[in-house]
């Protein structure tokens, strides 16, 4: 990171922390002191603090594993320091069991976009893409794919396509198509926690479609970090072995594990409320851009599938990001966090998350903030 980029980052964080109104207060915006204070104040409600600290995965870490296995309706679960490691271990284990190192997934799936080719470089796995469309794969695409694959990996929701989900019927049809090809099904559920409203099914029924599921604790649950892999007992035990080999057998992880339990207690029950209000915010953003006379704008999907979605505008990302920071600094209202270039020159997108702080916003609040934000683009 260059000096100018670091200055921009520090300024952006200060603006987000100082904002009186914001759609989501995220742990990554807090200071070390704030995170420690929050952890200390809530930990006693989540776990017996008189218990001994964990050692190589017992104690509070084991409590997290049991909680996740129960929530997802799986035989067992194993805690990992990162989702990248958890998912790589899962797919490696399935490759060994099926005798096929080919994994079918979407080209926008996390391993393809954000992991620097780790599946191939570290585990010798080969990925194939079922579709080039910016949406989840269909059952026909799974059934008709011309190559044999051992595992189908489904990212729910597909973050880099706009946090998109299939319908429940579409999802079950895709799983059935994979089963008909004798493929194992693995769910990348980093954000699975918020999928229940759109799919209309509880977590255990969704997870029950797959042979294994990975979940994250620091995204929707606002934890410090960490992940879990859930599935059959035999798979989980094999995954523990590979976790050790990959360097994930950590001496103590109680802060991360406690934060995970706090998130499961505090954030998980509220996610349906966040998802519902995200639809209000998204509709108000569309209305606000239309009223402000923006020549072209897109909220995608129009009705968010989760509590996160994307907004696209025909302006340079640096201009939009500066306007977002200035709005937070000068008005105390933070509508957008950061903008990124994508696609044709001069077109940028932002990811919008609606959480507890965003529930205070009415549709009128959103359209008013949009008018102020758009006005800054001409200054």
C-alpha positions in Angstrom: 0.0 0.0 0.0 1.4 3.4 -1.0 1.6 6.3 1.4 -1.3 8.1 -0.4 -3.5 4.9 -0.2 -2.7 4.6 3.5 -3.7 8.2 4.1 -7.0 7.6 2.2 -7.6 4.5 4.3 -7.0 6.3 7.6 -9.3 9.2 6.5 -12.0 6.8 5.4 -11.9 4.9 8.7 -12.1 8.1 10.7 -15.1 9.3 8.7 -16.9 6.0 9.2 -16.2 5.9 13.0 -17.3 9.5 13.3 -20.6 9.1 11.4 -23.8 9.5 13.4 -25.8 7.7 10.8 -24.5 4.6 8.9 -26.1 1.6 7.4 -23.8 -0.9 9.1 -21.2 -0.6 11.8 -18.6 -3.2 11.1 -15.9 -4.6 13.3 -13.2 -3.7 10.7 -13.9 0.0 11.3 -13.3 -0.1 15.1 -10.2 0.6 17.0 -8.3 -2.2 18.9 -9.6 -0.8 22.1 -13.2 -0.7 20.9 -13.0 -4.3 19.8 -11.5 -5.5 23.1 -14.1 -3.6 25.1 -17.0 -5.1 23.1 -15.5 -8.6 23.5 -15.0 -8.2 27.2 -18.5 -6.8 27.8 -20.4 -9.5 25.9 -18.2 -12.6 26.4 -19.7 -13.5 29.8 -23.2 -13.9 28.3 -21.8 -16.2 25.6 -19.6 -18.5 27.6 -18.5 -19.4 31.1 -15.4 -17.2 31.6 -14.3 -19.3 34.6 -13.6 -22.2 32.2 -9.9 -22.8 31.3 -8.6 -21.2 28.1 -8.5 -23.4 25.0 -5.5 -25.4 24.1 -5.1 -26.6 20.5 -8.9 -26.6 19.8 -10.6 -27.7 23.1 -12.6 -25.6 25.5 -14.4 -22.7 24.0 -13.3 -23.7 20.5 -15.0 -27.0 21.0 -18.1 -25.2 22.1 -18.2 -23.3 18.8 -17.8 -26.5 16.9 -20.7 -28.1 18.7 -22.9 -25.1 18.2 -22.2 -24.9 14.5 -22.8 -28.7 14.0 -26.1 -28.3 15.8 -27.2 -25.2 13.8 -26.4 -26.8 10.5 -27.7 -30.3 11.3 -24.4 -32.0 10.7 -22.7 -34.8 12.6 -19.7 -32.6 13.5 -17.8 -29.4 12.8 -14.2 -28.3 13.0 -12.9 -24.7 13.7 -10.4 -23.1 11.3 -8.5 -19.9 11.6 -9.6 -18.9 8.1 -12.2 -19.7 5.5 -9.7 -20.1 2.8 -8.0 -22.9 4.8 -11.3 -24.6 5.7 -12.6 -24.7 2.2 -9.3 -25.9 0.7 -9.1 -28.7 3.2 -12.7 -29.7 2.5 -12.2 -29.8 -1.2 -8.9 -31.7 -0.8 -10.6 -34.3 1.4 -13.4 -34.8 -1.1 -11.0 -35.1 -4.0 -9.2 -37.9 -2.1 -12.5 -39.7 -1.4 -13.9 -39.4 -4.8 -10.7 -40.0 -6.7 -11.4 -36.9 -8.8 -9.4 -33.7 -8.2 -11.7 -31.6 -10.4 -14.0 -29.1 -8.7 -16.9 -27.5 -10.5 -17.7 -23.9 -9.4 -18.7 -20.5 -10.7 -15.8 -18.4 -12.1 -16.8 -15.6 -9.7 -16.6 -18.0 -6.7 -14.2 -16.9 -3.9 -11.5 -19.5 -4.6 -11.2 -18.2 -8.2 -11.3 -14.5 -7.4 -9.8 -14.0 -4.0 -7.4 -16.8 -3.2 -4.5 -16.4 -5.6 -5.0 -19.8 -7.2 -4.6 -21.6 -3.9 -6.6 -24.7 -4.8 -4.3 -25.6 -7.6 -1.0 -24.2 -6.2 -1.4 -25.8 -2.7 -3.7 -28.8 -3.1 -3.3 -29.8 -6.7 -7.0 -29.3 -7.4 -8.4 -28.3 -10.8 -11.4 -26.1 -11.2 -13.9 -26.0 -14.1 -16.6 -23.4 -14.6 -20.2 -24.4 -15.2 -21.3 -21.0 -16.7 -19.9 -17.6 -17.6 -23.1 -15.9 -16.6 -23.2 -13.5 -13.6 -25.7 -15.7 -11.7 -25.7 -19.0 -9.9 -25.4 -22.1 -12.2 -28.5 -23.9 -13.3 -29.4 -27.6 -13.1 -29.1 -27.9 -16.9 -25.6 -26.5 -16.8 -24.6 -29.0 -14.1 -26.2 -31.9 -15.9 -24.9 -31.0 -19.4 -21.4 -30.1 -18.4 -19.0 -32.0 -20.7 -16.3 -32.9 -18.2 -16.4 -35.2 -15.2 -16.0 -33.5 -11.8 -15.8 -35.0 -8.4 -17.2 -32.1 -6.4 -19.7 -29.3 -7.0 -19.0 -26.2 -5.0 -21.9 -23.7 -4.6 -21.2 -20.3 -3.1 -24.4 -19.1 -1.3 -24.8 -16.2 -1.9 -22.6 -15.6 -4.9 -20.9 -12.4 -3.6 -19.1 -11.2 -6.7 -22.3 -11.5 -8.8 -24.1 -9.2 -6.3 -24.8 -11.5 -3.4 -27.2 -13.6 -5.5 -29.1 -16.7 -4.5 -31.1 -19.2 -6.4 -34.7 -20.0 -5.4 -35.1 -23.1 -3.2 -36.4 -25.1 -6.1 -33.5 -24.0 -8.3 -31.1 -25.0 -5.6 -32.6 -28.4 -5.0 -32.6 -29.0 -8.8 -28.9 -28.1 -9.0 -28.1 -30.5 -6.2 -30.1 -33.3 -7.7 -28.3 -32.8 -11.0 -24.9 -33.1 -9.2 -26.0 -36.2 -7.4 -27.1 -37.7 -10.7 -23.5 -37.3 -11.9 -22.2 -39.0 -8.6 -20.7 -35.7 -7.5 -20.2 -34.5 -4.0 -21.8 -31.2 -3.1 -20.0 -28.7 -0.9 -21.5 -25.3 0.1 -19.3 -22.2 0.4 -21.5 -20.7 3.1 -19.3 -17.8 4.2 -22.6 -15.8 4.2 -25.0 -18.7 4.6 -26.4 -17.3 7.8 -28.4 -14.6 6.0 -29.8 -16.9 3.3 -32.8 -18.3 5.1 -35.3 -15.5 4.3 -34.8 -15.8 0.5 -34.6 -19.6 0.4 -37.5 -19.9 2.8 -35.9 -22.8 4.7 -34.0 -23.0 8.1 -30.2 -23.4 8.2 -30.2 -27.1 8.8 -32.5 -27.8 5.8 -30.3 -25.7 3.5 -27.1 -27.3 4.8 -28.7 -30.7 4.6 -28.6 -30.5 0.8 -24.8 -30.6 0.9 -22.2 -33.2 2.0 -20.2 -30.4 3.7 -20.6 -26.7 4.5 -18.1 -24.0 5.4 -19.3 -21.0 7.4 -17.5 -17.8 8.4 -17.7 -15.9 11.7 -16.4 -12.5 10.8 -18.6 -11.5 7.9 -22.4 -11.4 8.7 -21.7 -12.3 12.4 -19.2 -9.4 12.8 -16.7 -11.6 14.6 -12.9 -11.3 14.8 -12.2 -14.0 12.3 -12.4 -17.8 12.0 -14.5 -20.3 10.2 -15.9 -23.8 10.6 -16.3 -26.8 8.3 -19.3 -29.0 9.1 -20.1 -32.5 7.7 -19.9 -36.2 8.4 -17.8 -37.2 11.5 -15.3 -39.0 9.3 -14.7 -36.0 7.1 -14.4 -33.7 10.0 -11.7 -35.9 11.6 -9.8 -36.1 8.4 -10.1 -32.3 8.1 -8.5 -31.9 11.6 -5.5 -33.8 10.3 -5.2 -31.6 7.3 -5.8 -28.5 9.4 -2.7 -29.4 11.4 -0.7 -30.0 8.2 -1.7 -26.7 6.8 -0.6 -24.8 9.9 -4.0 -24.3 11.3 -3.6 -26.1 14.7 -3.4 -22.8 16.7 -2.2 -22.8 20.3 -5.0 -20.6 21.6 -8.0 -19.0 19.8 -10.3 -18.0 22.7 -10.8 -14.4 21.6 -11.8 -15.5 18.1 -14.0 -18.3 19.4 -15.7 -16.0 21.9 -16.4 -13.5 19.2 -18.0 -16.2 17.1 -20.3 -17.3 20.0 -21.3 -13.6 20.5 -22.1 -13.3 16.9 -24.2 -16.4 16.9 -26.1 -15.1 19.9 -26.4 -11.5 18.9 -26.3 -11.2 15.1 -27.7 -14.4 13.8 -31.3 -13.9 15.2 -31.4 -10.4 13.7 -30.3 -11.2 10.2 -33.8 -11.7 8.8 -34.6 -8.2 10.0 -31.6 -6.9 8.2 -32.5 -8.7 5.0 -36.0 -7.3 5.1 -34.8 -3.7 5.6 -32.2 -4.0 2.9 -35.1 -4.2 0.5 -36.4 -0.9 1.8 -33.0 0.7 1.4 -32.4 -0.7 -2.1 -35.8 0.7 -3.3 -35.1 4.1 -1.8 -31.6 4.2 -3.4 -33.2 3.6 -6.8 -35.8 6.3 -6.2 -33.2 8.7 -4.9 -30.9 8.3 -8.0 -33.9 8.8 -10.3 -35.0 11.9 -8.5 -31.4 13.3 -8.5 -31.2 12.9 -12.2 -28.3 10.5 -12.4 -28.1 9.5 -16.0 -27.7 5.8 -15.2 -27.7 3.9 -12.0 -28.3 0.3 -11.0 -29.1 -1.4 -7.7 -28.4 -5.1 -8.1 -30.4 -7.2 -7.4 -33.3 -4.8 -7.4 -34.8 -6.7 -4.4 -31.7 -7.9 -2.4 -31.5 -11.6 -1.7 -29.6 -10.9 1.5 -28.8 -7.9 3.6 -26.0 -7.0 1.1 -26.2 -5.8 -2.5 -24.3 -3.7 -5.1 -24.8 -0.3 -6.5 -23.4 0.8 -9.9 -22.9 4.4 -11.0 -21.3 6.0 -14.1 -18.6 7.9 -12.3 -14.9 7.3 -11.5 -14.4 5.3 -8.3 -12.0 7.9 -6.8 -14.6 10.6 -7.3 -17.3 8.5 -5.7 -15.1 7.4 -2.8 -14.1 11.0 -2.1 -17.8 12.1 -2.1 -18.6 9.3 0.3 -15.9 10.3 2.8 -16.8 14.0 2.5 -20.4 13.3 3.2 -19.6 11.4 6.3 -17.1 14.0 7.5 -19.3 17.0 6.8 -22.8 15.7 7.6 -22.3 12.8 9.9 -24.1 10.5 7.5 -22.3 7.7 5.8 -24.3 6.3 2.9 -21.5 4.4 1.0 -18.2 3.0 2.4 -16.0 2.8 -0.7 -16.3 2.5 -4.5 -14.4 0.3 -6.9 -13.8 0.4 -10.6 -15.3 -2.4 -12.6 -16.2 -3.0 -16.2 -16.1 -0.1 -18.7 -14.0 2.9 -17.8 -15.9 5.4 -15.7 -18.3 2.8 -14.2 -17.9 1.9 -10.5 -19.7 -0.1 -7.9 -20.1 -0.1 -4.1 -21.2 -2.9 -1.8 -24.0 -1.9 0.6 -24.6 -3.8 3.9 -27.6 -3.1 6.0 -27.3 -4.2 9.7 -28.5 -2.9 13.1 -27.5 0.7 12.6 -29.3 0.8 9.2 -32.7 -0.2 10.8 -33.0 3.4 11.9 -33.1 4.7 8.3 -36.4 5.4 6.7 -36.8 5.4 2.9 -36.9 9.2 3.2 -33.6 9.3 5.0 -32.1 7.3 2.2 -33.4 9.4 -0.6 -32.3 12.6 1.2 -28.8 11.1 1.7 -28.7 10.2 -2.0 -29.5 13.8 -3.0 -26.7 15.1 -0.9 -24.2 12.5 -2.2 -25.0 13.1 -5.8 -24.7 16.9 -5.3 -21.1 16.4 -4.2 -20.2 14.7 -7.5 -20.5 18.0 -9.3 -18.5 20.0 -6.7 
